[in-house]
């Protein structure tokens, strides 16, 4: 019998635990396993029954490589066994710890309040219904995250937690507004799903760090008749309730509703017409009689349209329906109809009842002309609707661009396209003749270091400069008076002249102040304009040391929003709050939830 056969005849040790036994065995006939044989050299190793020392020594002396391999395997197994035994040790806790893990948090404890506040924040910020806290899935989630936390009832959140968070957030907004020197507002009217009327009010300002800030102040229940007088009074009361001074309001941006247009002058406020509404009305004015019938949205027609799209290798897009309250939806609808024209024709032609809806070549020409005229307007409307960057100073450049390039009549335009462009431009320019609005827009553009005097008529420039210089002088006097009042608070022992007597100024001081203001203004105009992609607020933050008075005036005018989109977004949030499942919400709770969703 050769060595290979002898090696195969060896049997392993019964009930062995040491790795060294992989290299040793016993002959089959050795039932008592008394003679240990090396599998490699077949040498009999003298050893006691359970002792492996001689076996390790044999490998070390005779088979060095096998010994190293054996020790490596032994080390790995030892680490694994140590690792596996650790959880058993950590699982053992003291009796005090065991009782503590089962005892619920006290309701007044810090941890209980932290979790409750986090759940309240989730309900308010994500516009979730309060009854989510009574749902089995949510309760199981909370129980899994922390077994010691007992979830309060729905009533606790609606009556205590949410009002408490509202008061806290409101106090923070009030503190912010106390630091504001100038602000602009937007407002709009809205009816909820339950036909309850609301009036929104948002405020916008540039803070001392030259950051654009927006806050939703209210979504107030407004059951009175929507007359100009009632709206003007409601707006006045809203500003007063937040401690905002009407004299600090630069302007209010609204849509073109007759009642709101009447309300603003009653308060002697400056009104800016929403530029997005102006474009939207200009489009509707030129196209309302040229609308094309849209595709039926029955499930059968949808299925047939999908099959036609696949057959004709067209994008699998659904049709878009024009919505009067969504800017640009008409242009999106027309673009989609043109994109799916072949599929629509195929589906409509198959049914005798809908063949009259198949677009003819004349219809296609109309749609293409409309789409060409509307496409750039939608892009401008979207760009001017942001709350996070300056938009009011863009209005004049955009109007200039529309008149000279975008909507300018071109030789290759069809007669219909030319007519549409002319009607839109005539409407926009017709509603751009108000002198107060023009002066406001010119001033805002003048204070934007990207544009300055580029889009202001030469004959209007002296008036704009005079207005800016007047605001600079007022800002200088205001800063001086604030500095004096602060000094009085810090040093009450300082003697000041009686409040009834004003310090008399010398004649030279007037020339000195006027000269400094004029020099600052001229220095601003001589400074190089920045790129149109740059942030003007960032420029003013860096250069406020060089232009201390003008930077204050820039804060005043550049905070004005060009559109009333902020109020529109407030009502979109309101629509997410007052859903069909929460149609019984009280107006006070709606105001709280919308306020928290927008301001948290």
RAPE-V177198 format. One record per residue. N is the residue number from 1. RES is the residue in one letter. PHI is phi in whole degrees, -180 to 180 (999 if undefined). Layout:
BEGIN
((N;RES;PHI) (N;RES;PHI))
END
This chain:
BEGIN
((1;X;999) (2;X;-85) (3;X;-63) (4;X;-62) (5;X;-68) (6;X;-61) (7;X;-64) (8;X;-71) (9;X;-75) (10;X;-70) (11;X;-110) (12;X;-73) (13;X;-72) (14;X;-73) (15;X;58) (16;X;-81) (17;X;-121) (18;X;-82) (19;X;-70) (20;X;-67) (21;X;-70) (22;X;-69) (23;X;-103) (24;X;-135) (25;X;-159) (26;X;-136) (27;X;-72) (28;X;-61) (29;X;-76) (30;X;-83) (31;X;-66) (32;X;-81) (33;X;48) (34;X;-99) (35;X;-112) (36;X;-86) (37;X;-120) (38;X;-75) (39;X;-71) (40;X;-88) (41;X;-109) (42;X;60) (43;X;-84) (44;X;-82) (45;X;-104) (46;X;-73) (47;X;-157) (48;X;-74) (49;X;-62) (50;X;-115) (51;X;-97) (52;X;-112) (53;X;-61) (54;X;-64) (55;X;-68) (56;X;-63) (57;X;-63) (58;X;-62) (59;X;-64) (60;X;-66) (61;X;-85) (62;X;-101) (63;X;-134) (64;X;-60) (65;X;-63) (66;X;-65) (67;X;-65) (68;X;-62) (69;X;-64) (70;X;-64) (71;X;-67) (72;X;-65) (73;X;-64) (74;X;-63) (75;X;-65) (76;X;-62) (77;X;-64) (78;X;-65) (79;X;-63) (80;X;-63) (81;X;-67) (82;X;-66) (83;X;-62) (84;X;-71) (85;X;-83) (86;X;-64) (87;X;-55) (88;X;-64) (89;X;-74) (90;X;-71) (91;X;-68) (92;X;-80) (93;X;-120) (94;X;-75) (95;X;-64) (96;X;-64) (97;X;-65) (98;X;-63) (99;X;-69) (100;X;-65) (101;X;-69) (102;X;-99) (103;X;-86) (104;X;-65) (105;X;-65) (106;X;-71) (107;X;-64) (108;X;-92) (109;X;-74) (110;X;-63) (111;X;-66) (112;X;-63) (113;X;-69) (114;X;-59) (115;X;-68) (116;X;-62) (117;X;-64) (118;X;-65) (119;X;-67) (120;X;-62) (121;X;-61) (122;X;-61) (123;X;-63) (124;X;-78) (125;X;-70) (126;X;-94) (127;X;54) (128;X;-91) (129;X;-68) (130;X;-65) (131;X;-73) (132;X;-63) (133;X;-71) (134;X;-101) (135;X;-79) (136;X;-62) (137;X;-63) (138;X;-67) (139;X;-64) (140;X;-67) (141;X;-59) (142;X;-63) (143;X;-65) (144;X;-69) (145;X;-71) (146;X;-154) (147;X;-69) (148;X;-83) (149;X;-90) (150;X;-101) (151;X;-69) (152;X;-66) (153;X;-77) (154;X;-59) (155;X;-61) (156;X;-61) (157;X;-70) (158;X;-73) (159;X;-97) (160;X;-125) (161;X;-65) (162;X;-67) (163;X;-59) (164;X;-66) (165;X;-66) (166;X;-62) (167;X;-63) (168;X;-67) (169;X;-66) (170;X;-62) (171;X;-63) (172;X;-65) (173;X;-67) (174;X;-61) (175;X;-64) (176;X;-62) (177;X;-68) (178;X;-66) (179;X;-88) (180;X;-80) (181;X;-92) (182;X;-138) (183;X;-151) (184;X;-126) (185;X;-133) (186;X;-133) (187;X;-149) (188;X;-165) (189;X;-110) (190;X;-154) (191;X;-115) (192;X;-77) (193;X;-59) (194;X;-93) (195;X;64) (196;X;-90) (197;X;-81) (198;X;-133) (199;X;-124) (200;X;-97) (201;X;-149) (202;X;-121) (203;X;-122) (204;X;-137) (205;X;-157) (206;X;-107) (207;X;-80) (208;X;-65) (209;X;-93) (210;X;57) (211;X;-113) (212;X;-76) (213;X;-124) (214;X;-133) (215;X;-138) (216;X;-87) (217;X;-91) (218;X;-163) (219;X;-130) (220;X;-86) (221;X;-64) (222;X;-132) (223;X;-76) (224;X;-68) (225;X;-59) (226;X;-85) (227;X;-89) (228;X;-60) (229;X;-65) (230;X;-67) (231;X;-66) (232;X;-62) (233;X;-68) (234;X;-62) (235;X;-67) (236;X;-61) (237;X;-64) (238;X;-64) (239;X;-64) (240;X;-65) (241;X;-66) (242;X;-101) (243;X;71) (244;X;-92) (245;X;-87) (246;X;-62) (247;X;-67) (248;X;-87) (249;X;-81) (250;X;-77) (251;X;-164) (252;X;-126) (253;X;-99) (254;X;-137) (255;X;-82) (256;X;-99) (257;X;-61) (258;X;-60) (259;X;-68) (260;X;-72) (261;X;-64) (262;X;-76) (263;X;-69) (264;X;-64) (265;X;-62) (266;X;-62) (267;X;-94) (268;X;59) (269;X;-100) (270;X;-87) (271;X;-112) (272;X;-115) (273;X;-70) (274;X;-57) (275;X;-67) (276;X;-65) (277;X;-66) (278;X;-62) (279;X;-64) (280;X;-62) (281;X;-69) (282;X;-64) (283;X;-66) (284;X;-62) (285;X;-63) (286;X;-90) (287;X;-126) (288;X;-60) (289;X;-94) (290;X;-117) (291;X;-66) (292;X;-98) (293;X;-57) (294;X;-98) (295;X;-75) (296;X;-69) (297;X;-107) (298;X;-70) (299;X;-63) (300;X;-67) (301;X;-67) (302;X;-61) (303;X;-64) (304;X;-66) (305;X;-65) (306;X;-62) (307;X;-65) (308;X;-65) (309;X;-62) (310;X;-67) (311;X;-67) (312;X;-91) (313;X;58) (314;X;-102) (315;X;-58) (316;X;-81) (317;X;-110) (318;X;-81) (319;X;-75) (320;X;-110) (321;X;-97) (322;X;-67) (323;X;-123) (324;X;-61) (325;X;-96) (326;X;-113) (327;X;-64) (328;X;82) (329;X;-69) (330;X;-66) (331;X;-66) (332;X;-65) (333;X;-63) (334;X;-66) (335;X;-59) (336;X;-69) (337;X;-63) (338;X;-65) (339;X;-64) (340;X;-102) (341;X;-58) (342;X;-66) (343;X;-66) (344;X;-63) (345;X;-62) (346;X;-65) (347;X;-70) (348;X;-69) (349;X;-69) (350;X;-72) (351;X;-113) (352;X;-63) (353;X;-75) (354;X;-115) (355;X;-64) (356;X;-69) (357;X;-87) (358;X;-63) (359;X;-63) (360;X;-88) (361;X;-64) (362;X;-66) (363;X;-63) (364;X;-63) (365;X;-61) (366;X;-63) (367;X;-64) (368;X;-66) (369;X;-65) (370;X;-64) (371;X;-61) (372;X;-64) (373;X;-77) (374;X;-89) (375;X;-54) (376;X;-66) (377;X;-66) (378;X;-64) (379;X;-62) (380;X;-66) (381;X;-61) (382;X;-64) (383;X;-67) (384;X;-90) (385;X;-99) (386;X;-81) (387;X;-101) (388;X;-96) (389;X;-143) (390;X;-67) (391;X;-127) (392;X;-64) (393;X;-75) (394;X;-85) (395;X;-62) (396;X;-63) (397;X;-60) (398;X;-67) (399;X;-60) (400;X;-63) (401;X;-66) (402;X;-63) (403;X;-74) (404;X;-99) (405;X;-129) (406;X;-61) (407;X;-106) (408;X;-71) (409;X;-70) (410;X;-113) (411;X;-64) (412;X;-82) (413;X;-67) (414;X;-73) (415;X;-61) (416;X;-67) (417;X;-62) (418;X;-62) (419;X;-64) (420;X;-62) (421;X;-61) (422;X;-64) (423;X;-65) (424;X;-65) (425;X;-64) (426;X;-62) (427;X;-67) (428;X;-63) (429;X;-71) (430;X;-64) (431;X;-92) (432;X;-120) (433;X;-98) (434;X;-64) (435;X;-66) (436;X;-62) (437;X;-64) (438;X;-61) (439;X;-65) (440;X;-64) (441;X;-67) (442;X;-63) (443;X;-65) (444;X;-63) (445;X;-67) (446;X;-61) (447;X;-87) (448;X;-93) (449;X;-65) (450;X;-82) (451;X;-117) (452;X;52) (453;X;-100) (454;X;-64) (455;X;-117) (456;X;-110) (457;X;-64) (458;X;-60) (459;X;-71) (460;X;-92) (461;X;-60) (462;X;-60) (463;X;-67) (464;X;-65) (465;X;-62) (466;X;-63) (467;X;-67) (468;X;-65) (469;X;-65) (470;X;-63) (471;X;-66) (472;X;-65) (473;X;-66) (474;X;-62) (475;X;-64) (476;X;-65) (477;X;-66) (478;X;-66) (479;X;-64) (480;X;-66) (481;X;-64) (482;X;-66) (483;X;-65) (484;X;-66) (485;X;-65) (486;X;-67) (487;X;-64) (488;X;-64) (489;X;-68) (490;X;-75) (491;X;-128) (492;X;-68) (493;X;-81) (494;X;-71) (495;X;-84) (496;X;-117) (497;X;-63) (498;X;-57) (499;X;-63) (500;X;-75) (501;X;-106) (502;X;-94) (503;X;-67) (504;X;-78) (505;X;-90) (506;X;-79) (507;X;-65) (508;X;-68) (509;X;-65) (510;X;-65) (511;X;-66) (512;X;-64) (513;X;-66) (514;X;-63) (515;X;-64) (516;X;-66) (517;X;-66) (518;X;-64) (519;X;-65) (520;X;-65) (521;X;-64) (522;X;-65) (523;X;-64) (524;X;-64) (525;X;-68) (526;X;-82) (527;X;-69) (528;X;-66) (529;X;-70) (530;X;-93) (531;X;-65) (532;X;-65) (533;X;-87) (534;X;-75) (535;X;-90) (536;X;-63) (537;X;-66) (538;X;-65) (539;X;-64) (540;X;-65) (541;X;-63) (542;X;-77) (543;X;-111) (544;X;-67) (545;X;-68) (546;X;-78) (547;X;-128) (548;X;-64) (549;X;-79) (550;X;-66) (551;X;-64) (552;X;-67) (553;X;-67) (554;X;-64) (555;X;-59) (556;X;-67) (557;X;-95) (558;X;-78) (559;X;-83) (560;X;-72) (561;X;-79) (562;X;-77) (563;X;-131) (564;X;-93) (565;X;-55) (566;X;-55) (567;X;-69) (568;X;-63) (569;X;-69) (570;X;-61) (571;X;-74) (572;X;-64) (573;X;-64) (574;X;-61) (575;X;-65) (576;X;-77) (577;X;-85) (578;X;-89) (579;X;-92) (580;X;-64) (581;X;-83) (582;X;-129) (583;X;-75) (584;X;-98) (585;X;-63) (586;X;-73) (587;X;-55) (588;X;-63) (589;X;-70) (590;X;-60) (591;X;-60) (592;X;-61) (593;X;-67) (594;X;-66) (595;X;-59) (596;X;-69) (597;X;-63) (598;X;-89) (599;X;-110) (600;X;-68))
END
